[in-house]
């Protein structure tokens, strides 16, 4: 099994992005019809590994935030055409997933964080995390805390169990 790296070009058109082997020699897949952007790609793996740029998983999926439209595009790794496009409430800047592959976290231009159940696609919750755009989302290794960074100059830490199941905090 070969490691891979997903490259995301800074283009605002829908020319796509590509996956290359870790050695940087062979382009393995060119993903079409997507205006991917920095921090806007999340790997949804069989074992739920969040996207870090390098993975050794096969059969994984890529969720891709679109640069200039409120939509996510889902790809199966190794397949160049999208599986489907999911409309979003607003333009998404950044994405991440939890270690179990249960939730997809999206940070938006208006400062909101959306949490979707990956299996059903349902919106679990949303909240205004920042006064300006959310630029980066990162979960701790145990997925217990979500760190968000915004253009408002703040970094915030959120307790994930209380976000996804408010009954836990009562």
Secondary structure, DSSP 8 states (H G I E B T S, - for coil): ---EEEE----SSS--EEEEETTS--EEEEE-S----TT-EEEE-TT-----SEE--SS-EEEEE-SSSSEEEEEETT-SS-SEEEE-SS-EEEEEE-TTS-EEEEEETTSEEEEEETTT--EEEEEE--SS-EEEEEE-TTSSEEEEEETTS-EEEEEHHHHH-GGGG-
